[in-house]
Amino acid sequence: MTAPSTFGLSSEARNLHWLLTNLVEEVPGILSVAVVSSDGLLLLSSDQASNEAAREAQTVRRAGPRGSAADLATVVSGVGSLTVGAARLMDFGGVKHTMVAMDEGSLFVMSISDGSLLGVHGSADADMSVIAYHMALFVGRAGHVLTPELRSELRKSLESESTGSTR
């Protein structure tokens, strides 16, 4: 996880960290994960170090969106916004999930709650149906706890981390 410790966080925030850690560790082919708020701010992400073994096992030259959780959050937010706009134009209702398959990887974006998004960057050899299934499980478990208060707590946790790491 991005946070080295969940010390001082509420039980809901610790549970969300635990769910994200399990998603990354238990699903083969996941390279990085980001939970993004409706306004595009990173709330929670996987730790690049915890996926080091998965990256080393691949022969793929690229490590993802510049290896940064903030970059993945930007891409997830942009794709989410684009698909919501497309759905409005087509008058087909809300967007549930989006998948982008590329030559050397894949991107999955799934709605969590009131505009929040779960984004996953997967390897080229990942089983997309397995990733989508586990993302749906995560969304089902996390959606009801991702309240405005929890989003604020997660955001403050990330902000305090970044100011603490620059000292």
C-alpha positions as CSV (number, residue, x, y, z in Angstrom):
1,M,0.0,0.0,0.0
2,T,1.0,3.6,-0.4
3,A,0.8,4.1,3.4
4,P,3.6,2.2,5.2
5,S,1.3,1.9,8.2
6,T,-2.4,2.1,8.9
7,F,-1.7,3.4,12.4
8,G,-4.1,6.1,13.5
9,L,-6.7,5.3,10.8
10,S,-10.3,4.3,11.5
11,S,-11.3,0.7,11.3
12,E,-13.1,1.4,8.0
13,A,-10.0,2.9,6.5
14,R,-7.9,0.0,7.7
15,N,-10.4,-2.5,6.3
16,L,-10.3,-0.7,2.9
17,H,-6.5,-0.9,3.0
18,W,-6.7,-4.6,3.8
19,L,-9.2,-5.2,0.9
20,L,-6.9,-3.4,-1.6
21,T,-3.9,-5.3,-0.4
22,N,-5.7,-8.6,-0.8
23,L,-6.8,-7.6,-4.3
24,V,-3.3,-6.9,-5.4
25,E,-1.7,-9.9,-3.7
26,E,-4.3,-12.5,-4.6
27,V,-5.1,-11.7,-8.2
28,P,-2.4,-12.7,-10.7
29,G,-1.5,-10.1,-13.3
30,I,-2.4,-7.0,-11.3
31,L,0.4,-4.5,-11.5
32,S,-1.1,-1.5,-9.7
33,V,-4.4,-0.3,-8.3
34,A,-5.9,3.1,-7.5
35,V,-9.1,4.2,-5.8
36,V,-10.0,7.7,-7.0
37,S,-12.6,10.1,-5.7
38,S,-15.3,11.6,-7.9
39,D,-13.2,14.8,-8.3
40,G,-10.2,12.8,-9.5
41,L,-8.1,12.8,-6.3
42,L,-6.2,9.7,-5.4
43,L,-7.6,8.1,-2.2
44,L,-5.8,4.8,-2.0
45,S,-3.3,2.9,-4.1
46,S,-1.2,-0.2,-4.2
47,D,2.4,0.1,-3.2
48,Q,4.8,-0.3,-6.1
49,A,7.2,-2.3,-3.9
50,S,4.6,-4.9,-3.2
51,N,4.3,-5.6,-6.9
52,E,8.1,-5.8,-7.6
53,A,8.1,-9.5,-8.0
54,A,5.2,-9.5,-10.4
55,R,7.0,-6.9,-12.6
56,E,10.3,-8.8,-12.5
57,A,8.6,-12.0,-13.6
58,Q,7.5,-10.2,-16.8
59,T,9.4,-9.5,-19.9
60,V,7.4,-6.5,-20.6
61,R,9.6,-3.4,-20.8
62,R,6.9,-0.9,-19.6
63,A,6.0,-0.8,-15.9
64,G,2.7,1.0,-16.2
65,P,1.7,4.6,-16.1
66,R,5.2,5.9,-15.2
67,G,5.1,3.7,-12.2
68,S,3.2,6.4,-10.2
69,A,0.0,5.9,-8.3
70,A,-0.9,9.6,-9.1
71,D,-0.4,8.9,-12.9
72,L,-2.7,5.9,-12.7
73,A,-5.3,8.0,-10.8
74,T,-5.1,10.6,-13.5
75,V,-5.7,8.0,-16.2
76,V,-8.5,6.3,-14.3
77,S,-10.2,9.7,-13.6
78,G,-10.0,10.7,-17.3
79,V,-11.3,7.4,-18.6
80,G,-14.1,7.5,-16.1
81,S,-15.1,11.0,-17.1
82,L,-14.9,10.1,-20.8
83,T,-17.1,7.0,-20.4
84,V,-19.7,8.9,-18.3
85,G,-19.9,11.6,-21.0
86,A,-20.3,8.9,-23.7
87,A,-23.1,7.1,-21.7
88,R,-24.9,10.4,-21.3
89,L,-24.7,11.1,-25.1
90,M,-26.0,7.6,-25.8
91,D,-28.6,7.8,-23.1
92,F,-27.8,4.3,-21.9
93,G,-27.6,4.9,-18.1
94,G,-24.7,4.8,-15.8
95,V,-21.3,3.3,-16.5
96,K,-20.5,0.2,-14.5
97,H,-17.1,-0.7,-15.8
98,T,-14.6,0.0,-18.6
99,M,-11.8,-2.1,-20.0
100,V,-9.0,-1.0,-22.3
101,A,-6.9,-3.8,-23.8
102,M,-3.5,-2.8,-25.1
103,D,-0.7,-4.7,-26.6
104,E,1.3,-4.8,-23.4
105,G,-1.2,-4.5,-20.7
106,S,-4.8,-3.6,-19.8
107,L,-6.7,-1.0,-17.8
108,F,-9.9,-1.6,-15.9
109,V,-12.1,1.1,-14.4
110,M,-15.1,0.3,-12.3
111,S,-17.5,2.5,-10.5
112,I,-17.5,2.2,-6.7
113,S,-20.0,4.7,-5.3
114,D,-21.2,8.2,-6.0
115,G,-18.5,8.8,-8.6
116,S,-15.6,7.1,-6.9
117,L,-13.7,4.7,-9.1
118,L,-11.5,1.6,-8.8
119,G,-8.7,1.5,-11.4
120,V,-6.5,-1.5,-12.1
121,H,-3.5,-1.8,-14.4
122,G,-3.0,-5.4,-15.5
123,S,-0.2,-7.2,-17.3
124,A,-0.6,-8.4,-20.9
125,D,-1.0,-12.0,-19.8
126,A,-3.5,-11.3,-17.1
127,D,-6.9,-13.1,-17.2
128,M,-9.2,-10.1,-17.7
129,S,-12.3,-12.0,-16.5
130,V,-10.5,-12.9,-13.2
131,I,-9.4,-9.3,-12.6
132,A,-12.9,-8.0,-13.4
133,Y,-14.5,-10.6,-11.1
134,H,-12.2,-9.6,-8.2
135,M,-12.7,-5.9,-8.8
136,A,-16.5,-6.5,-8.6
137,L,-16.0,-8.2,-5.3
138,F,-13.9,-5.3,-4.0
139,V,-16.5,-2.8,-5.2
140,G,-19.3,-4.8,-3.5
141,R,-17.4,-4.9,-0.2
142,A,-16.0,-1.3,-0.3
143,G,-18.9,0.6,-1.8
144,H,-21.0,0.9,1.3
145,V,-18.1,2.1,3.5
146,L,-16.7,4.7,1.1
147,T,-18.5,7.5,2.8
148,P,-17.6,11.2,2.4
149,E,-16.0,11.0,5.9
150,L,-13.9,8.0,4.9
151,R,-12.8,9.7,1.6
152,S,-11.7,12.7,3.5
153,E,-9.8,10.6,6.0
154,L,-8.0,8.7,3.2
155,R,-7.2,11.9,1.4
156,K,-5.7,13.5,4.5
157,S,-3.7,10.4,5.2
158,L,-2.2,10.6,1.7
159,E,-1.5,14.3,2.1
160,S,0.3,13.8,5.4
161,E,2.3,11.0,3.9
162,S,3.5,13.1,1.0
163,T,4.5,16.0,3.3
164,G,6.2,13.6,5.7
165,S,8.2,12.0,2.9
166,T,9.6,15.3,1.6
167,R,11.2,16.2,4.9
